[in-house]
């Protein structure tokens, strides 16, 4: 992916958001609940969508993790 969707964030925040994507992908939400703020940011970036009130990665979100 040529553009870094986390470029506007501090390194610490970007790492945290990437880990949140990994938690969503691995369905570890019971162990690692997502903060409302993280969910809002990831949704606004187009990396996550809600399906039946559950966050799932978009194709763009999956591509971020494959880079």
PyMOL commands that place a pseudoatom at each C-alpha (Angstrom):
pseudoatom trace, name=CA, resn=UNK, resi=1, chain=A, elem=C, hetatm=0, pos=[0.000, 0.000, 0.000]
pseudoatom trace, name=CA, resn=UNK, resi=2, chain=A, elem=C, hetatm=0, pos=[1.609, 3.233, -1.132]
pseudoatom trace, name=CA, resn=UNK, resi=3, chain=A, elem=C, hetatm=0, pos=[-0.114, 5.547, 1.352]
pseudoatom trace, name=CA, resn=UNK, resi=4, chain=A, elem=C, hetatm=0, pos=[0.224, 5.042, 5.083]
pseudoatom trace, name=CA, resn=UNK, resi=5, chain=A, elem=C, hetatm=0, pos=[-3.238, 5.559, 6.613]
pseudoatom trace, name=CA, resn=UNK, resi=6, chain=A, elem=C, hetatm=0, pos=[-1.578, 6.197, 9.981]
pseudoatom trace, name=CA, resn=UNK, resi=7, chain=A, elem=C, hetatm=0, pos=[0.849, 8.896, 8.779]
pseudoatom trace, name=CA, resn=UNK, resi=8, chain=A, elem=C, hetatm=0, pos=[-0.968, 11.671, 10.652]
pseudoatom trace, name=CA, resn=UNK, resi=9, chain=A, elem=C, hetatm=0, pos=[-0.662, 9.878, 13.996]
pseudoatom trace, name=CA, resn=UNK, resi=10, chain=A, elem=C, hetatm=0, pos=[2.242, 9.549, 16.401]
pseudoatom trace, name=CA, resn=UNK, resi=11, chain=A, elem=C, hetatm=0, pos=[4.245, 6.349, 16.152]
pseudoatom trace, name=CA, resn=UNK, resi=12, chain=A, elem=C, hetatm=0, pos=[2.744, 5.058, 19.404]
pseudoatom trace, name=CA, resn=UNK, resi=13, chain=A, elem=C, hetatm=0, pos=[-0.821, 5.755, 18.235]
pseudoatom trace, name=CA, resn=UNK, resi=14, chain=A, elem=C, hetatm=0, pos=[-0.172, 4.192, 14.812]
pseudoatom trace, name=CA, resn=UNK, resi=15, chain=A, elem=C, hetatm=0, pos=[1.184, 1.027, 16.437]
pseudoatom trace, name=CA, resn=UNK, resi=16, chain=A, elem=C, hetatm=0, pos=[-1.861, 0.849, 18.716]
pseudoatom trace, name=CA, resn=UNK, resi=17, chain=A, elem=C, hetatm=0, pos=[-4.255, 1.217, 15.790]
pseudoatom trace, name=CA, resn=UNK, resi=18, chain=A, elem=C, hetatm=0, pos=[-2.409, -1.479, 13.836]
pseudoatom trace, name=CA, resn=UNK, resi=19, chain=A, elem=C, hetatm=0, pos=[-2.689, -3.830, 16.828]
pseudoatom trace, name=CA, resn=UNK, resi=20, chain=A, elem=C, hetatm=0, pos=[-6.396, -3.045, 17.017]
pseudoatom trace, name=CA, resn=UNK, resi=21, chain=A, elem=C, hetatm=0, pos=[-6.722, -4.097, 13.365]
pseudoatom trace, name=CA, resn=UNK, resi=22, chain=A, elem=C, hetatm=0, pos=[-4.917, -7.345, 14.212]
pseudoatom trace, name=CA, resn=UNK, resi=23, chain=A, elem=C, hetatm=0, pos=[-7.277, -7.952, 17.138]
pseudoatom trace, name=CA, resn=UNK, resi=24, chain=A, elem=C, hetatm=0, pos=[-10.276, -7.434, 14.865]
pseudoatom trace, name=CA, resn=UNK, resi=25, chain=A, elem=C, hetatm=0, pos=[-8.850, -9.744, 12.220]
pseudoatom trace, name=CA, resn=UNK, resi=26, chain=A, elem=C, hetatm=0, pos=[-8.091, -12.478, 14.782]
pseudoatom trace, name=CA, resn=UNK, resi=27, chain=A, elem=C, hetatm=0, pos=[-11.455, -12.005, 16.522]
pseudoatom trace, name=CA, resn=UNK, resi=28, chain=A, elem=C, hetatm=0, pos=[-9.813, -11.306, 19.873]
pseudoatom trace, name=CA, resn=UNK, resi=29, chain=A, elem=C, hetatm=0, pos=[-12.392, -8.712, 20.807]
pseudoatom trace, name=CA, resn=UNK, resi=30, chain=A, elem=C, hetatm=0, pos=[-13.477, -10.550, 23.957]
pseudoatom trace, name=CA, resn=UNK, resi=31, chain=A, elem=C, hetatm=0, pos=[-9.929, -10.384, 25.266]
pseudoatom trace, name=CA, resn=UNK, resi=32, chain=A, elem=C, hetatm=0, pos=[-9.081, -6.959, 23.854]
pseudoatom trace, name=CA, resn=UNK, resi=33, chain=A, elem=C, hetatm=0, pos=[-12.169, -4.744, 23.644]
pseudoatom trace, name=CA, resn=UNK, resi=34, chain=A, elem=C, hetatm=0, pos=[-11.903, -1.906, 21.143]
pseudoatom trace, name=CA, resn=UNK, resi=35, chain=A, elem=C, hetatm=0, pos=[-12.201, 1.615, 22.443]
pseudoatom trace, name=CA, resn=UNK, resi=36, chain=A, elem=C, hetatm=0, pos=[-14.911, 3.763, 20.890]
pseudoatom trace, name=CA, resn=UNK, resi=37, chain=A, elem=C, hetatm=0, pos=[-12.230, 6.216, 19.753]
pseudoatom trace, name=CA, resn=UNK, resi=38, chain=A, elem=C, hetatm=0, pos=[-10.172, 3.525, 17.990]
pseudoatom trace, name=CA, resn=UNK, resi=39, chain=A, elem=C, hetatm=0, pos=[-13.282, 2.176, 16.293]
pseudoatom trace, name=CA, resn=UNK, resi=40, chain=A, elem=C, hetatm=0, pos=[-14.256, 5.672, 15.153]
pseudoatom trace, name=CA, resn=UNK, resi=41, chain=A, elem=C, hetatm=0, pos=[-10.788, 6.388, 13.741]
pseudoatom trace, name=CA, resn=UNK, resi=42, chain=A, elem=C, hetatm=0, pos=[-10.510, 3.053, 11.922]
pseudoatom trace, name=CA, resn=UNK, resi=43, chain=A, elem=C, hetatm=0, pos=[-14.007, 3.448, 10.489]
pseudoatom trace, name=CA, resn=UNK, resi=44, chain=A, elem=C, hetatm=0, pos=[-13.268, 6.994, 9.292]
pseudoatom trace, name=CA, resn=UNK, resi=45, chain=A, elem=C, hetatm=0, pos=[-10.070, 5.735, 7.641]
pseudoatom trace, name=CA, resn=UNK, resi=46, chain=A, elem=C, hetatm=0, pos=[-12.123, 3.098, 5.810]
pseudoatom trace, name=CA, resn=UNK, resi=47, chain=A, elem=C, hetatm=0, pos=[-10.215, 0.225, 7.412]
pseudoatom trace, name=CA, resn=UNK, resi=48, chain=A, elem=C, hetatm=0, pos=[-13.125, -1.211, 9.426]
pseudoatom trace, name=CA, resn=UNK, resi=49, chain=A, elem=C, hetatm=0, pos=[-16.869, -1.596, 8.899]
pseudoatom trace, name=CA, resn=UNK, resi=50, chain=A, elem=C, hetatm=0, pos=[-19.567, -2.725, 11.301]
pseudoatom trace, name=CA, resn=UNK, resi=51, chain=A, elem=C, hetatm=0, pos=[-21.522, -5.841, 10.303]
pseudoatom trace, name=CA, resn=UNK, resi=52, chain=A, elem=C, hetatm=0, pos=[-24.257, -6.804, 12.773]
pseudoatom trace, name=CA, resn=UNK, resi=53, chain=A, elem=C, hetatm=0, pos=[-22.594, -4.507, 15.330]
pseudoatom trace, name=CA, resn=UNK, resi=54, chain=A, elem=C, hetatm=0, pos=[-19.298, -6.400, 14.976]
pseudoatom trace, name=CA, resn=UNK, resi=55, chain=A, elem=C, hetatm=0, pos=[-16.220, -4.701, 13.489]
pseudoatom trace, name=CA, resn=UNK, resi=56, chain=A, elem=C, hetatm=0, pos=[-14.711, -6.395, 10.434]
pseudoatom trace, name=CA, resn=UNK, resi=57, chain=A, elem=C, hetatm=0, pos=[-11.801, -5.377, 8.262]
pseudoatom trace, name=CA, resn=UNK, resi=58, chain=A, elem=C, hetatm=0, pos=[-12.466, -3.865, 4.880]
pseudoatom trace, name=CA, resn=UNK, resi=59, chain=A, elem=C, hetatm=0, pos=[-10.272, -4.959, 1.972]
pseudoatom trace, name=CA, resn=UNK, resi=60, chain=A, elem=C, hetatm=0, pos=[-8.224, -1.815, 2.609]
pseudoatom trace, name=CA, resn=UNK, resi=61, chain=A, elem=C, hetatm=0, pos=[-7.833, -2.732, 6.271]
pseudoatom trace, name=CA, resn=UNK, resi=62, chain=A, elem=C, hetatm=0, pos=[-6.675, -6.225, 5.334]
pseudoatom trace, name=CA, resn=UNK, resi=63, chain=A, elem=C, hetatm=0, pos=[-4.174, -4.725, 2.877]
pseudoatom trace, name=CA, resn=UNK, resi=64, chain=A, elem=C, hetatm=0, pos=[-2.705, -2.540, 5.637]
pseudoatom trace, name=CA, resn=UNK, resi=65, chain=A, elem=C, hetatm=0, pos=[-1.919, -5.670, 7.647]
pseudoatom trace, name=CA, resn=UNK, resi=66, chain=A, elem=C, hetatm=0, pos=[-0.447, -7.514, 4.688]
pseudoatom trace, name=CA, resn=UNK, resi=67, chain=A, elem=C, hetatm=0, pos=[2.138, -4.761, 4.086]
for i in range(1, 67): cmd.bond("trace and resi %d" % i, "trace and resi %d" % (i + 1))
show_as sticks, trace
zoom trace
